[in-house]
Amino acid sequence: MERRALLLRGSAFLGTLAVGDASRSRPYTLGRTREPVIGGPCEGCELVFEGMPPKLSSSARIAPVGEPGAPMIIEGTVRTRQGKAAPEVIVYGYHTDNTGIYPPAATRHGRLRGWVMSDSDGRYHFETIRPVAYPGREIPQHVHMHMIELGKATYFIDELRFTDDPFITDRNRRTDERGGSGLVTPERRAGSWFARRDITLGLNVPGYV
């Protein structure tokens, strides 16, 4: 409780946490202040704040129920560079639909976008569909991912990409490993794809302190 109180006092966000065990969602009411963008040039980084729900939990949907496409679950753990679980960190993701486009919405990130806040064990969970590659281009399927560390900064991390994607080649397998590697091997379970993307805060992000 002492750590949570310090975090809230030090953050420009004003919020309220619903305290519970690690398996429960814990909403956070966001204020109006936006964390600065770090990590170098980032087209659209400021859009992570546009349309953000007033309350967040550790589990959310990117694609709504009934969205055409192959169901996918994206989950992982957010940790510090010292390997400790990092609670109350916002993970933002967005991606294309099952035709390979960003379906029109209020921002150019499209309609398929979502936010979660890591739980007390650093865990987060998205339900969505597996994105499809851009039409007519040999760019691998991917999910754009950003971090918002409350009272500190926001920055993009490596896109989530998939080793079984036919557009993944020896040439493009390497990543900058911002936040750790985003290249994962998805698994098929009970009719859904599962992709685990663990995140290390600030890893290989220029200007991160």
Legacy VTK file of the C-alpha trace (Angstrom):
# vtk DataFile Version 3.0
C-alpha trace
ASCII
DATASET POLYDATA
POINTS 209 float
0.000 0.000 0.000
2.911 2.360 0.740
4.310 1.868 -2.781
0.880 2.512 -4.339
0.458 5.707 -2.321
3.868 6.960 -3.415
3.108 6.162 -7.049
-0.154 8.028 -6.999
1.304 11.067 -5.250
4.216 11.187 -7.689
2.077 10.741 -10.780
0.392 13.571 -12.621
-2.528 11.203 -13.065
-5.241 11.196 -10.440
-6.707 7.788 -9.935
-8.439 5.318 -7.742
-7.503 1.666 -7.449
-9.851 -1.125 -6.514
-7.659 -3.340 -4.338
-7.963 -7.105 -4.675
-5.918 -10.224 -5.203
-3.624 -10.577 -8.228
-6.199 -12.473 -10.260
-8.770 -9.669 -10.170
-9.046 -6.695 -12.460
-8.138 -3.402 -10.813
-9.637 -0.293 -12.443
-7.768 2.984 -12.621
-9.448 6.313 -13.236
-7.288 8.439 -15.502
-6.707 12.151 -15.236
-5.951 14.588 -18.047
-2.165 14.868 -17.947
-0.239 12.939 -20.614
3.187 11.417 -20.134
5.950 12.656 -22.496
6.954 10.553 -25.506
10.509 9.197 -25.309
12.586 6.764 -27.351
13.108 8.696 -30.553
10.785 9.621 -33.440
7.423 7.924 -33.243
4.653 8.683 -35.691
1.367 8.684 -33.830
2.781 7.960 -30.369
0.568 10.650 -28.881
-2.501 8.760 -30.105
-2.102 6.223 -27.296
-4.063 8.676 -25.131
-6.883 9.316 -27.608
-10.009 7.394 -26.686
-8.450 5.713 -23.662
-11.218 4.311 -21.418
-11.698 6.071 -18.081
-10.980 2.833 -16.218
-8.533 0.070 -17.048
-7.926 -3.461 -15.836
-5.424 -6.207 -16.603
-7.677 -7.795 -19.249
-9.364 -6.176 -22.248
-10.417 -6.697 -25.844
-8.792 -5.183 -28.922
-11.187 -6.715 -31.440
-14.813 -6.800 -30.256
-16.754 -10.021 -29.926
-17.901 -11.126 -33.375
-15.089 -9.367 -35.261
-14.252 -11.481 -38.343
-10.929 -13.276 -38.075
-9.063 -15.993 -36.216
-9.372 -15.507 -32.434
-6.124 -14.666 -30.673
-5.083 -14.110 -27.078
-2.037 -11.965 -26.366
-0.687 -12.131 -22.867
2.512 -11.695 -20.934
4.250 -10.189 -17.938
5.661 -6.686 -17.584
8.931 -6.558 -15.643
11.561 -4.030 -14.685
15.082 -4.341 -16.044
15.951 -5.935 -12.698
13.432 -8.703 -13.408
10.795 -7.645 -10.890
7.098 -7.705 -11.762
5.865 -4.232 -12.731
2.258 -3.527 -11.686
0.095 -0.602 -12.799
1.779 -0.116 -16.174
-0.455 0.514 -19.199
0.037 -1.625 -22.305
-1.565 -0.341 -25.509
-1.955 -2.343 -28.718
-3.508 -1.933 -32.147
-3.491 -3.862 -35.413
-5.137 -4.544 -38.766
-8.359 -6.438 -39.341
-8.803 -9.708 -41.260
-8.434 -7.874 -44.582
-5.098 -6.314 -43.644
-6.291 -2.725 -43.167
-6.723 -0.493 -40.140
-10.509 -0.161 -40.073
-11.486 3.526 -40.063
-12.016 5.181 -36.703
-11.371 8.468 -34.937
-7.582 8.004 -35.154
-5.326 6.533 -37.815
-4.582 3.649 -35.468
-7.955 2.336 -36.559
-10.810 0.718 -34.709
-8.973 -2.357 -33.396
-7.103 -0.956 -30.417
-7.087 -1.525 -26.686
-5.496 -0.745 -23.322
-4.762 -2.832 -20.251
-3.045 -2.136 -16.935
-0.703 -4.798 -15.571
-1.890 -6.456 -12.363
0.044 -6.840 -9.106
2.107 -9.637 -10.680
2.810 -7.601 -13.814
0.450 -9.654 -15.968
-1.708 -8.399 -18.836
-4.165 -10.070 -21.224
-5.703 -9.025 -24.548
-8.419 -10.863 -26.489
-8.515 -10.060 -30.185
-8.088 -11.586 -33.644
-4.888 -12.455 -35.416
-3.976 -9.506 -37.665
-3.582 -9.978 -41.396
-0.669 -8.616 -43.439
-1.120 -5.457 -45.510
-2.649 -6.254 -48.917
-0.103 -6.516 -51.721
2.906 -6.013 -49.436
5.336 -8.520 -47.988
5.318 -7.037 -44.506
4.758 -9.593 -41.713
1.594 -9.600 -39.636
2.106 -7.481 -36.545
0.567 -5.835 -33.520
1.835 -2.364 -32.639
2.526 -2.075 -28.910
3.213 0.917 -26.673
3.861 1.385 -22.979
2.586 4.119 -20.680
4.456 4.334 -17.380
2.324 6.544 -15.203
4.005 9.769 -14.175
7.056 8.934 -16.278
6.837 8.396 -20.043
5.245 6.657 -23.002
7.149 4.852 -25.761
6.719 2.193 -28.416
8.223 -1.265 -28.079
8.949 -3.950 -30.658
5.935 -4.963 -32.707
4.502 -8.353 -31.871
5.271 -10.621 -34.855
4.954 -14.349 -35.429
7.603 -16.919 -36.355
5.130 -18.905 -38.487
4.352 -15.902 -40.698
5.440 -16.663 -44.307
6.740 -13.085 -44.600
9.234 -13.601 -41.757
12.635 -14.110 -43.393
16.224 -14.447 -42.208
16.657 -10.806 -43.134
13.808 -9.423 -41.053
13.826 -11.829 -38.090
16.036 -9.521 -36.067
14.449 -6.752 -34.035
15.718 -3.842 -31.974
14.376 -5.667 -28.911
12.784 -2.542 -27.509
11.100 -3.861 -24.421
12.453 -7.292 -25.333
11.942 -9.280 -28.499
8.527 -9.022 -30.127
9.075 -12.088 -32.315
7.093 -14.953 -30.776
5.926 -18.430 -31.721
2.124 -18.565 -31.472
0.366 -21.707 -30.283
-2.985 -23.070 -31.326
-5.236 -23.995 -28.390
-8.937 -24.802 -28.400
-9.598 -22.939 -31.627
-7.636 -19.793 -30.692
-4.127 -18.538 -31.264
-2.081 -17.772 -28.150
0.897 -15.430 -28.245
3.027 -14.625 -25.203
4.793 -11.271 -25.310
6.739 -10.518 -22.127
7.912 -6.922 -21.743
10.939 -5.393 -20.025
10.356 -1.738 -19.187
12.630 0.681 -21.020
14.925 -2.009 -22.436
16.814 -0.547 -25.433
14.610 2.565 -25.398
16.739 5.710 -25.958
16.339 8.307 -23.228
14.870 5.869 -20.707
16.103 6.381 -17.158
LINES 1 210
209 0 1 2 3 4 5 6 7 8 9 10 11 12 13 14 15 16 17 18 19 20 21 22 23 24 25 26 27 28 29 30 31 32 33 34 35 36 37 38 39 40 41 42 43 44 45 46 47 48 49 50 51 52 53 54 55 56 57 58 59 60 61 62 63 64 65 66 67 68 69 70 71 72 73 74 75 76 77 78 79 80 81 82 83 84 85 86 87 88 89 90 91 92 93 94 95 96 97 98 99 100 101 102 103 104 105 106 107 108 109 110 111 112 113 114 115 116 117 118 119 120 121 122 123 124 125 126 127 128 129 130 131 132 133 134 135 136 137 138 139 140 141 142 143 144 145 146 147 148 149 150 151 152 153 154 155 156 157 158 159 160 161 162 163 164 165 166 167 168 169 170 171 172 173 174 175 176 177 178 179 180 181 182 183 184 185 186 187 188 189 190 191 192 193 194 195 196 197 198 199 200 201 202 203 204 205 206 207 208
